[in-house]
């Protein structure tokens, strides 16, 4: 029996048009809520930025003494007791936040688009001190800063070393919607240095725009420290452990990777079959990515094997509107010269990256007596973790 196209509810006809309209209204309301939160966040951040700017440009310690930040915090808490943002520590972060960018943009050695209009094409290394002071009093908060929460900004200014690194994490947080814990994890794993660091032949095998995007997506090394592998593990054990932790593995690979299969059969016209370790599809690249795992150092033979798998995937998996398949060898270590020489004559896009992992070594300590632990003199096993 077919479902009716509409139902009656107290003199109201609830049909498909109404359902479509109410759905769109709900979506618009959610967008409005998000926009309101962003506006509140931006307004508060702009205020914090202005406080930081005052504490840098006015040199209040010289005017009112070294304890002025504490006094300012006390006065603001007394005036606005319901607000939680005026602790002495948070006010110090406001100053540090502004000073982090002021020092690097105005006095430092580099410029970025967000601040370029404030320095009017002068060499930032040679700006006169009077010009520095003038800019210090009018350096405005870049618009994109308002798109991430205050706690994220504190993490970035306390854990990054330079302007490019800080802006990298700001943009990635906005692009990938990172939580604070995810941002901290990416900083601790040094994503700024590892992303795009894999050795590849993309400049010779892919169109410029596709090759640049593919290079940015791969990294070196990959952090597999969410695994604890027994010393002497082999490739199959590594593969099984990664699949058992597929969510963490996908997070480490990065946004856009969709898992297709493990040991996916690639059957040749003569009936013979081959089974690459892992196959993914990347939604932004619009291409398959074949990954071969190696629990040893890279050797030239690996390049030939992954080149074959990429060719086979292009023939057997790739659709007409897909971009060329990419191959990636993730191995324990690699020598740059050997990798570069192995790429010569390879006509498919491939990359090589290493990984970091925990190896757990179990050792039995014979007749180990623990006199003051109350264990009755029993033997015990020590698990020694090395990276």
C-alpha positions as CSV (number, residue, x, y, z in Angstrom):
1,X,0.0,0.0,0.0
2,X,1.5,3.3,-1.1
3,X,2.0,6.0,1.6
4,X,-0.1,9.1,1.2
5,X,1.6,12.2,-0.2
6,X,0.3,14.3,2.7
7,X,-1.3,14.2,6.1
8,X,-3.8,16.4,7.9
9,X,-2.8,18.0,11.3
10,X,-5.4,20.2,12.8
11,X,-6.6,21.9,9.7
12,X,-3.0,21.9,8.2
13,X,-2.0,20.0,5.1
14,X,1.5,18.7,5.6
15,X,2.6,17.7,2.2
16,X,6.0,17.4,0.4
17,X,6.2,21.2,-0.3
18,X,5.7,22.0,3.4
19,X,8.3,19.3,4.4
20,X,10.8,20.8,2.0
21,X,10.1,24.4,3.2
22,X,10.4,23.5,6.9
23,X,13.6,21.6,6.2
24,X,15.1,24.7,4.5
25,X,14.0,26.9,7.4
26,X,15.7,24.6,9.9
27,X,18.9,24.7,7.9
28,X,18.8,28.5,7.7
29,X,18.2,28.7,11.5
30,X,21.3,26.5,12.1
31,X,23.3,28.8,9.9
32,X,22.0,31.8,11.7
33,X,23.0,30.3,15.0
34,X,26.5,29.5,13.8
35,X,26.8,33.0,12.4
36,X,25.7,34.5,15.7
37,X,28.3,32.5,17.6
38,X,31.0,33.6,15.2
39,X,30.0,37.2,15.5
40,X,30.1,37.0,19.3
41,X,33.5,35.2,19.1
42,X,34.8,37.8,16.7
43,X,33.7,40.7,18.8
44,X,35.3,39.3,21.9
45,X,38.5,38.5,20.1
46,X,38.7,42.0,18.6
47,X,38.3,43.3,22.2
48,X,41.1,41.0,23.4
49,X,43.3,42.2,20.5
50,X,42.7,45.8,21.4
51,X,43.6,45.2,25.0
52,X,46.8,43.4,23.9
53,X,47.6,46.2,21.5
54,X,47.2,48.8,24.3
55,X,49.4,46.7,26.6
56,X,52.1,46.6,23.9
57,X,51.9,50.1,22.4
58,X,51.3,52.1,25.5
59,X,54.2,50.6,27.5
60,X,52.1,50.7,30.6
61,X,54.8,49.2,32.9
62,X,56.9,52.3,32.2
63,X,54.0,54.6,33.0
64,X,52.3,52.8,36.0
65,X,54.7,50.1,37.2
66,X,55.4,46.4,36.7
67,X,52.2,45.3,38.5
68,X,49.9,47.1,36.1
69,X,48.6,43.9,34.3
70,X,47.5,42.5,37.7
71,X,45.9,45.8,38.7
72,X,44.1,46.0,35.3
73,X,42.8,42.5,35.7
74,X,41.6,43.2,39.3
75,X,39.8,46.4,38.2
76,X,38.1,44.7,35.3
77,X,36.9,41.8,37.4
78,X,35.5,44.2,40.0
79,X,33.7,46.1,37.3
80,X,32.4,43.0,35.5
81,X,32.3,40.2,38.1
82,X,30.1,38.0,35.9
83,X,32.8,37.9,33.1
84,X,35.4,35.1,33.2
85,X,37.9,36.5,30.8
86,X,39.7,39.0,33.1
87,X,42.0,36.7,35.1
88,X,45.6,37.9,35.3
89,X,46.7,34.9,33.2
90,X,44.2,35.6,30.5
91,X,45.1,39.3,30.3
92,X,48.8,38.3,29.9
93,X,47.7,36.0,27.0
94,X,46.0,39.0,25.4
95,X,49.3,40.9,25.5
96,X,51.2,37.9,24.3
97,X,48.8,37.3,21.5
98,X,49.1,40.7,20.0
99,X,52.9,40.9,20.7
100,X,53.4,37.5,18.9
101,X,52.2,38.9,15.6
102,X,53.4,42.5,16.2
103,X,57.0,41.3,16.7
104,X,56.9,39.1,13.6
105,X,55.1,41.4,11.2
106,X,56.4,44.8,12.1
107,X,59.9,44.1,13.5
108,X,60.4,40.6,12.0
109,X,61.7,39.4,8.7
110,X,58.5,38.3,7.0
111,X,55.2,39.6,5.6
112,X,51.9,37.9,5.0
113,X,48.8,39.0,3.0
114,X,46.7,39.6,6.1
115,X,49.1,42.3,7.3
116,X,50.7,43.5,4.0
117,X,48.6,46.7,3.8
118,X,49.9,47.9,7.1
119,X,53.5,48.1,6.0
120,X,53.2,49.7,2.5
121,X,55.8,47.7,0.6
122,X,58.7,48.7,2.8
123,X,61.4,46.2,3.8
124,X,60.1,44.9,7.1
125,X,63.7,44.4,8.3
126,X,64.5,48.1,8.0
127,X,61.3,49.9,9.3
128,X,62.3,52.8,11.5
129,X,61.4,52.6,15.2
130,X,59.0,55.6,14.8
131,X,57.2,53.7,12.1
132,X,57.1,50.6,14.3
133,X,55.5,52.6,17.1
134,X,52.9,54.1,14.7
135,X,52.0,50.7,13.3
136,X,51.8,49.2,16.8
137,X,49.0,51.5,17.7
138,X,46.9,50.6,14.7
139,X,47.6,47.0,13.7
140,X,44.2,45.5,13.3
141,X,43.1,41.9,14.0
142,X,42.9,40.0,10.7
143,X,39.4,38.9,9.8
144,X,40.3,35.1,9.8
145,X,41.4,35.3,13.4
146,X,37.7,35.7,14.4
147,X,36.9,32.3,12.9
148,X,38.5,30.2,15.6
149,X,38.0,30.3,19.4
150,X,40.3,32.0,21.9
151,X,41.6,28.8,23.4
152,X,42.9,27.8,19.9
153,X,44.8,31.1,19.6
154,X,46.5,30.5,23.0
155,X,47.7,27.1,21.8
156,X,49.0,28.5,18.6
157,X,51.0,31.4,20.1
158,X,52.5,29.3,22.9
159,X,53.4,26.3,20.7
160,X,54.5,27.7,17.3
161,X,57.8,29.3,16.4
162,X,57.1,31.6,13.5
163,X,54.4,33.5,11.6
164,X,54.0,31.1,8.8
165,X,53.6,28.2,11.2
166,X,51.0,30.0,13.2
167,X,49.0,31.0,10.1
168,X,49.2,27.5,8.8
169,X,47.5,26.1,11.9
170,X,44.9,28.9,11.9
171,X,43.9,28.1,8.3
172,X,43.9,24.4,8.8
173,X,41.7,24.8,11.9
174,X,39.2,26.8,9.9
175,X,39.4,24.4,6.9
176,X,39.1,21.2,8.8
177,X,37.1,22.4,11.8
178,X,39.6,21.1,14.3
179,X,38.7,20.9,18.0
180,X,41.2,22.2,20.5
181,X,42.5,18.7,21.2
182,X,42.9,18.0,17.5
183,X,44.8,21.2,17.0
184,X,47.1,20.4,19.9
185,X,47.7,16.9,18.5
186,X,48.6,18.3,15.1
187,X,51.0,20.8,16.6
188,X,52.6,18.2,18.8
189,X,53.0,15.9,15.7
190,X,54.6,18.9,13.8
191,X,52.1,18.8,10.9
192,X,53.5,22.1,9.6
193,X,56.8,20.5,8.8
194,X,55.6,17.0,7.8
195,X,52.7,18.0,5.5
196,X,53.9,18.0,1.9
197,X,57.3,16.6,2.8
198,X,56.9,13.2,1.2
199,X,59.3,12.5,-1.7
200,X,57.4,12.3,-5.0
201,X,57.7,12.4,-8.7
202,X,54.4,14.5,-9.1
203,X,56.1,17.4,-10.9
204,X,56.9,15.0,-13.8
205,X,53.8,12.8,-13.8
206,X,50.8,15.1,-12.9
207,X,49.5,18.4,-14.2
208,X,50.8,21.3,-12.2
209,X,47.6,22.0,-10.2
210,X,46.9,18.4,-9.5
211,X,50.5,17.7,-8.6
212,X,50.7,20.6,-6.2
213,X,47.5,19.5,-4.4
214,X,48.7,15.9,-4.2
215,X,52.0,17.0,-2.8
216,X,50.2,19.0,-0.1
217,X,48.1,16.1,0.9
218,X,50.9,13.6,1.5
219,X,53.3,14.0,4.4
220,X,56.5,12.6,5.9
221,X,56.7,11.1,8.4
222,X,53.3,9.6,9.3
223,X,52.7,9.2,13.0
224,X,51.6,5.6,13.8
225,X,52.3,6.0,17.5
226,X,48.7,5.1,18.3
227,X,49.9,1.6,17.6
228,X,52.1,-0.5,20.0
229,X,53.8,-3.1,17.9
230,X,56.0,-5.9,19.3
231,X,59.6,-5.7,18.2
232,X,60.1,-7.7,15.0
233,X,56.6,-7.1,13.6
234,X,56.1,-7.7,9.8
235,X,54.1,-5.9,7.1
236,X,51.0,-8.0,7.5
237,X,50.9,-7.3,11.3
238,X,51.4,-3.6,10.6
239,X,48.6,-3.6,8.0
240,X,46.3,-5.5,10.4
241,X,47.0,-3.1,13.2
242,X,46.3,-0.1,11.1
243,X,43.0,-1.5,9.9
244,X,42.0,-2.3,13.5
245,X,42.6,1.4,14.2
246,X,41.1,2.6,10.9
247,X,39.6,5.8,12.4
248,X,42.9,6.9,13.8
249,X,44.7,5.9,10.6
250,X,42.3,8.0,8.5
251,X,42.8,11.0,10.9
252,X,46.6,10.6,10.4
253,X,46.3,10.4,6.6
254,X,44.3,13.6,6.6
255,X,41.0,15.0,5.5
256,X,39.5,13.6,2.3
257,X,40.7,10.0,2.5
258,X,38.0,7.4,2.2
259,X,38.9,3.7,2.8
260,X,38.1,1.5,-0.2
261,X,39.7,-1.9,0.8
262,X,42.4,-4.0,2.1
263,X,44.1,-6.6,-0.2
264,X,41.6,-5.6,-2.9
265,X,41.8,-7.9,-5.8
266,X,43.1,-6.5,-9.1
267,X,42.4,-9.2,-11.7
268,X,44.4,-9.1,-14.9
269,X,42.9,-10.1,-18.3
270,X,44.6,-13.5,-18.2
271,X,42.9,-14.2,-14.8
272,X,46.0,-13.6,-12.6
273,X,45.2,-11.5,-9.6
274,X,47.3,-9.0,-7.5
275,X,46.5,-7.6,-4.1
276,X,47.9,-4.2,-3.1
277,X,47.9,-3.6,0.7
278,X,45.5,-0.7,1.0
279,X,43.4,1.3,-1.4
280,X,41.8,4.7,-0.6
281,X,39.9,7.3,-2.6
282,X,40.6,10.9,-2.0
283,X,37.6,13.1,-2.4
284,X,39.5,16.4,-3.1
285,X,42.0,14.8,-5.5
286,X,39.2,12.8,-7.1
287,X,41.6,9.9,-7.5
288,X,42.4,6.5,-6.0
289,X,45.4,6.2,-3.7
290,X,47.2,2.9,-3.5
291,X,49.3,2.4,-0.4
292,X,52.0,-0.2,0.1
293,X,53.3,-0.7,3.7
294,X,56.8,-1.7,4.3
295,X,58.2,-2.6,7.7
296,X,61.8,-2.1,6.3
297,X,63.8,0.6,4.7
298,X,63.0,1.6,1.2
299,X,64.7,-0.4,-1.6
300,X,64.4,0.3,-5.4
301,X,62.2,-2.7,-6.1
302,X,59.4,-1.1,-4.2
303,X,59.1,1.6,-6.9
304,X,58.5,-0.9,-9.6
305,X,55.8,-2.7,-7.7
306,X,53.8,0.4,-6.7
307,X,54.1,1.6,-10.3
308,X,52.5,-1.6,-11.5
309,X,49.7,-1.3,-8.9
310,X,49.0,2.2,-9.9
311,X,48.8,1.2,-13.6
312,X,46.4,-1.7,-12.7
313,X,44.2,0.6,-10.6
314,X,44.0,3.1,-13.5
315,X,42.8,0.3,-15.8
316,X,40.5,-1.6,-13.4
317,X,39.2,1.0,-10.9
318,X,39.5,4.5,-12.3
319,X,36.4,6.0,-13.9
320,X,36.5,8.4,-16.8
321,X,35.9,11.4,-14.6
322,X,38.6,10.3,-12.0
323,X,42.1,11.8,-12.0
324,X,45.1,9.5,-12.3
325,X,45.7,7.0,-9.5
326,X,48.5,7.9,-7.0
327,X,50.8,5.4,-5.3
328,X,52.3,5.8,-1.9
329,X,54.9,3.7,-0.2
330,X,55.0,4.1,3.6
331,X,58.2,2.5,4.8
332,X,60.3,2.4,8.0
333,X,63.0,4.7,6.5
334,X,64.3,5.9,3.2
335,X,67.4,7.4,1.6
336,X,66.7,10.4,-0.5
337,X,69.2,9.6,-3.3
338,X,68.0,6.0,-3.6
339,X,64.3,7.2,-3.8
340,X,65.2,9.8,-6.4
341,X,67.1,7.4,-8.6
342,X,64.3,4.8,-8.2
343,X,61.8,7.4,-9.6
344,X,63.8,7.7,-12.9
345,X,61.9,6.0,-15.7
346,X,58.7,5.6,-13.6
347,X,55.8,7.2,-15.5
348,X,53.1,6.9,-12.8
349,X,52.7,9.4,-9.9
350,X,54.2,7.8,-6.8
351,X,55.5,9.0,-3.4
352,X,57.6,7.6,-0.6
353,X,57.2,8.5,3.1
354,X,58.4,7.1,6.4
355,X,56.5,6.4,9.6
356,X,57.0,6.7,13.4
357,X,55.8,3.9,15.6
358,X,56.2,2.5,19.1
359,X,57.9,-0.9,19.4
360,X,57.3,-2.8,22.6
361,X,60.0,-5.1,23.8
362,X,59.0,-7.7,26.4
363,X,61.8,-9.0,28.7
364,X,61.6,-11.3,31.7
365,X,63.8,-10.3,34.6
366,X,64.9,-13.5,36.4
367,X,64.5,-13.9,40.1
368,X,63.8,-10.2,40.5
369,X,62.8,-9.7,44.2
370,X,60.8,-6.7,45.2
371,X,61.3,-6.6,48.9
372,X,59.1,-3.6,49.7
373,X,56.3,-4.0,47.2
374,X,54.4,-6.8,48.9
375,X,54.4,-9.0,45.8
376,X,55.7,-12.1,47.6
377,X,59.0,-12.2,45.7
378,X,57.3,-13.2,42.5
379,X,59.0,-12.8,39.1
380,X,57.7,-9.9,37.0
381,X,57.7,-9.0,33.3
382,X,58.9,-5.6,32.2
383,X,57.6,-4.0,29.1
384,X,60.1,-1.6,27.7
385,X,58.8,0.9,25.1
386,X,61.2,2.4,22.6
387,X,60.5,4.7,19.6
